Amino acid sequence: AAMAALGPIMCRALLPPPLLRLGRRGVRALRRSPVRVLPPEKERPEPTEARPDPPRERPPQPAVERSAAGPGLWYEKAAPGDRRLGKVVTIAKSKKFRDNHGKVLLEGLRLIKDALEAGAVPQTLFFSTVGHLKELPEAEIKRANLVKVKFEDIKIWSDLVTPQGLLGIFAKPDCAKMTYPAAQLANSLPLLLICDNIRDPGNLGTILRSAAGAGCEKVLVTKGCVDPWEPKVLRAGMGAHFRLPIIANLDWESVPSNLPADVQVCVADNKDPGTRAKTTSGLREAGGAGSAPDNLKTPVKSRPKAAPEHEDEEGAAGIPELATQCYYEDWARTPVAVVIGGETHGLSVDALDLAASTGGKRLVIPVVPGVDSLNAAIAAAIVLFEGKRQLLQRHRQEDNRQKF
């Protein structure tokens, strides 16, 4: 800038001889920014700012090994802190998670084998030894992610006293898509079970097991019962979930649509035969078979409030009258459904209404005076197997008539 201010004459005087010969071109050369000389392309280093970020290294994947259970069967070894293992506990404890994601947790070789044979879809199987895979159908478990874990880890997750080292996450089974055992279908009877207010997981599982053993056609589980896919219910059921259809979470409005058209609905009750139905206060003293004495309490929402002086009349009018008889008397007609109430909340008014609308009866299991009512699971087994006996006897009589 200083040289430009001196003018063209002084610039000529100050310029060295080589630039004087260049004239104006030399002056313009001084004003230009210096040019960086670059080495050949092969030797040219890459600018630091232009270098791309180095590729991120993937975390080491679990080692994949070939299983001895069969050719083409692969499994993974779980790395420490594998997140998939935490899902097991979540599924086991959260009904909301099971419902929202459509997954259930099964534990034990027998239960998982029954589920696979019935057509349940496995998603992930956790096992402690490869020998467990040899006892499962290879074609079915190929569809699942097989993950080998330490037995100590499975022992932490398991609720069993003696864990077997085998856990499975399955898609929640759809009874319409299941394939039940041929022997179960061959011995199925027109006998149905309706569970009402069964809150204890052990009781519901045992009831389902009895229903499968008696040859029930299906089981309906109404709202207010414990989730049939809870792990404790599954353990107590001993595979019953995969031997007969179980339709859960039904409201009473949809129960009739899941029953045969000409069905008769009976309710199990421990009310003494011949005792006349009393008012609402009297009904509170009569429990369902296998239920506590307050078994027939009507839910508060389903009973309208009445003035104290009219409580008895309206309570008696709101609960239907049903004929009462002992469970071993003739009541099983084709087809028939039995309602079993829970031990705390007992039979609902909806169950009694349904029984009354089909001409059903109260079935009583007599016990020694002073003895409390039977456990719900025990009462269900007694009534269901008696229903089986009566149905088989009726079928034999019809066969004999046809022969003659």
Order of alpha helices (4+ residues) and beta strands (2+ residues): alpha-alpha-alpha-beta-beta-alpha-alpha-beta-alpha-beta-alpha-alpha-beta-alpha-beta-alpha-beta-alpha-beta-alpha-beta-beta-alpha-alpha-beta-beta-alpha-beta-alpha
